[in-house]
Amino acid sequence: MQRYLIRRLLSLLGTLLGVTILIFLLVHLIPGDPVQYLLGEHPTDEAIAALNAQLGLDRPWYVQYASFVGKLLQGDLGTSYITGYTVWQEIVERFPITFQLALYSVILATVIGIVVGVISAVKQNTWVDRLVVFFSLIGISAPGFWIALFLIWIFAYKLPIFPISGYDGFFSLILPSITLAMGEAGLIARMTRSSMLDVIKQDYMRTAQAKGAPHLWMILRHGLQNAVIPVITLIGLEFGALLAGAIVTETVFSLQGLGSLAIESIGKRDLPTIQGLVFFVAFLFAITNLIVDLLYSWFDPRIKYE
Amino acid sequence: MKKRRLSSLTTIGLSLSLLLAACSSTTNTSAPNTSGTTTNAPAAAQPAATEGGTLVVAAPVEPDTFDPQKSTWLDNTNNQPYDSILSRDMQGKLVPHLAESWQVSEDGKVWTLVMRKDVKFQSGAPLTAESVKTSIERFAAVSPNKDLAGPIDKIEAVDAQTVKVYFKEPFAPFANMLVGTFLAPFDPERLKEKGDKFGEAPLATGPFMNPEVKRGASVTYAKNPDYKWALPFAENQGAPYVDKITFRFLKDDDTRILEFKKGTINILQEVPSTYVQELQAIPGAKIEKSMEQGMKYLGFNNQKEIFKDVRIKQAIAMAIDRDPIVQVALSGFAQPIFGPLPPTIPGYSEKIENMAKDMYGHNVEKGKQLLAEAGYTDTNGDGIADKDGKPLSFELLLPEDPALQRVAQIVQSQLKEIGVEAKIAVHDIATLKDKAIKGNHELFLLYFGLNDPDILYLLMQTDNSKRVHYSNPKVDELLAKGRTTMNEEERMKVYEEAQEILVKDPPWVPLYVAESVTATRNIEGYKLNPFTGDIPFGDIRITK
C-alpha cells in the first residue's frame, strides 16, 4: 500500500509537470495579450514596450516558463495583472461556491442515479426500465443552460420560491445544484444500471437467492456492493470535473465561482490567473482521482494495492 | 473528462460576449444619450415616490478596480465615489462642477482651475487645491491612460482654491479629461494610507461612498449624506434620495431579463433590442433610448495593397445600404451615419455628413463601375469580380456580439451585389485586436467612442492608427493641429477640414450610431447625459 502510494504520488508529480507545459503553451499560443487589455484602446508603442518589460513579457519564453514553474514550486500561483490580487486569493474567494455546488450536485446525482439505476436494472426490460433510460438520456443530453432557464422560469419566476440569480447562501444554490445534478444523475443511473445487470447474472447472486436471502438485502449487499466500483470511478471523475467550475451554470445563475473566474481571466488574457487557475484545477482533479482509486479497496476488499 | 474541460476552456476564449465588446468601445465614460423616452402609458396615476431604499441596477460590465487612475474603463458602476472637475450640460456645453471656474492662458499652455470652497471629502476634510494637484500628478504617473491627459509639464497649487496645470505644448483635449472622473480629486489622507491599493477603499467627494464589493457579483454604495455639489444638470443638488445603490453584474441576457420582469431590478442597462417590446409591456416599466457616443464602422486594413486603390474602398462604401442594417439587424435602434464623426461627438459637421451621404449613398451600379475602372470584373461568371485571376474576396472580422453578427450577414450580402465576397470570421475581442494591431486583417466590423474629436487622432494619425492602419500626411498635420488649437470654433474648423479628406480618401465605411436601450421600473427621475454618460442617481426616487 505504502509503496503503491509513493508510486502514485511520483506519477502525480510527473502529470503536474506535464500540465504546466500544456498550460504554458496554451496560454501563450492564444492570440491577444494582456498588455492590450491593460492599456485600453489607444496605447502608444512606448507604453506597450514599458508594460511588457514591467510584466516580464519581453523575456524569452523559456525564462518565463522557468519563472512560472519556479514560483509554483514555492507555492506561488502568481498575481493577477488585472486585479492585483494573488491568484491564490482569487481562488480562495471563489472556490467555496464552486465546491458547494460540486458537492451538492454530486450528492444529489449519486442518490438519484444509484437508486434509479438499481431499480431499472432489477426491472430490466419493463416500462420502469425504459422510462429510466429515457429520462437519463434527456438528463445527459439536455444542455445545461436550457435546464437552468427551465428551472428558473418555473421555480424562481412563475413560482417565486428561489432567487433567480446571485449567491446568497445554501438556498440560492439549490436550483444550480439541480441543474448540474440532472446530467450527472443520468450518467450515474446508466452506469449503475449496466454494472448491476452484469452483477445480477453472476453465480453468487443465484447462490444468495437459493440461500433464501431477502430480495432487497440481496440486491444491496451482494449486488450493489459488487457493482459500485465503476460507478465510484464515474462519480469521482465527475466531482473532479465539477471542481473546475461549471461555466455555463455559473454564468446563467450569476454565481461567482471558479468557472466565472476562468471566463473573465481568459477574456482579459490575464495570464497569471489563467495559468494558476488551470494548474489548481488540474491538481484537484489528480488528487480526487487518487482518492477515488484508494477508495476502491475500501469498497471492494478484493482490490489490494501492492 | 479532463479533455472535455480543457476544450470548454478554449471555447470560452471564443465565446467572449458583448461584455468585453462593450469594454473596448470607449476609453472614457461609456456614453449613451437620451434621445427619447417611451412609456407604456399606465392609465393609473403613478404611485407616490418615497425617499430611502436601495436602487438596484443591472450593469453589464464589472469594473476591474474602483481606482479611476488604474482603470481603462470608467462608467457609472465605478465612478460613484468621485466627482469630475468640469462637466457638460445636456446640450454638450462645458460647465463647471468641482471647479467653479477655469481659464486657459493665451498661449494655451496653462490651465487655471478655481475649485469650489464648499466641497468636502467623504471623510469631512475640505477639498483643497493641494489634493487636486496630488490626484492629477498621480494620474500622470501611474495611469495606463496617462497619455490621454497630454504633455503635462508641472502642476502648482497657487493657493487653497487655485490649481495651475502647465503643459509643454497646448493640449485642447484636456477639457474632456476634466469632464471625466479620471482626474477626480482623491481624499489625500486615504491616498497616503492606501497608496497603490486606493481602489480597495476609495474616498473622494462623490454622491455615493464606501463601496461594498462582492467580486464577480455586485457592488453596493451608501449615499454621501453631506453631498451638496451634484452635477450641474442634476435636479437634486443635495444628498441622493435613495439610501443605497447596488450594481449587479449579470452576464446572461435571459437571467437579466427575468430578474427585471420579476421586479428585482430598477434599472436594466444594455437591453438587447429584441427584448424591448416585451419589457415595455410591463406595468411601471419605461424604455429609455440613448445614442451612443461613438459609432460602428466597416474598417479596411489600409496597408493592404488592394486598399491603396481608393476606388475599391469607394465601391465597397457604395455597396452598403444602411437602412436594412438599422431596421432588420438592429430593430430600428440606431441611426445611419456616413461621415467620420457621429452627432454625439463635438466636431460633428452637418456639411460633412451631407457630403459623405452624397458621395456614398447606396449605388450598386456606380460601385460596380468603380470596380471595373480598377480592373475588376466578373470574368468567370461566379458572381465575384476578379482581375488577373484573383477574385475580390476578403475575410470580414468581427467580435462575438449578436447584433454585429446580424449586421455582418447583411453587409456580406450587400457586398455580393457588387461582386465582392466577404467571408465572415467571428473572434473574441482580444484575438480581433491582436490581428488588427499586427495587420493580419482585411475587412472588419468594430466601433469607437470618445467624448472628443481627438478620437480621430487616436484612430487615424499614422503612428496611432492600429486598427485601420491609415496614413495621410495632410490628415496627420490637421489632427495634430486640432490638439493644439485652443479656440473652440477654430478647432472645429480644423476637424472639418480633416474630415473632408477622410471622406474623400476613406479609411473605413461609417455604418451607424447605435442606440443603447435602458429599461427602468418603479422609479422616477432617471436621466442620462448624452455628452458625459453620467446618470445622476441622486435624482432617482423609488416609487414602489
Interface residues (C-beta under 8 A of the other chain):
Chain A: L26 I30 P31 G32 D33 Q36 Y37 L38 L39 G40 E41 H42 P43 T44 D45 A47 L51 I82 T83 G84 E93 R94 F145 L149 I152 W153 A156 Y157 P160 I164 S165 G166 Y167 L237 E238 G240 A241 A244 I247 T251 V252 F253 S254 Q256 S260 L261 A262 I263 E264 I266 G267 K268 R269 V278 V281 A282 F285
Chain B: M1 K2 R4 R5 L6 S8 L9 T10 I12 G13 L16 L19 L20 S24 T26 T27 E62 D64 T65 T72 W73 P144 N145 D147 L148 D196 K197 K214 R215 G216 A217 S218 R248 F249 L250 K251 D252 D254 T255 L258 E259 K261 K262 T264 D428 I429 A430 T431 K433 D434 K435 I437 F448 L458 L459 D463 N464 K466
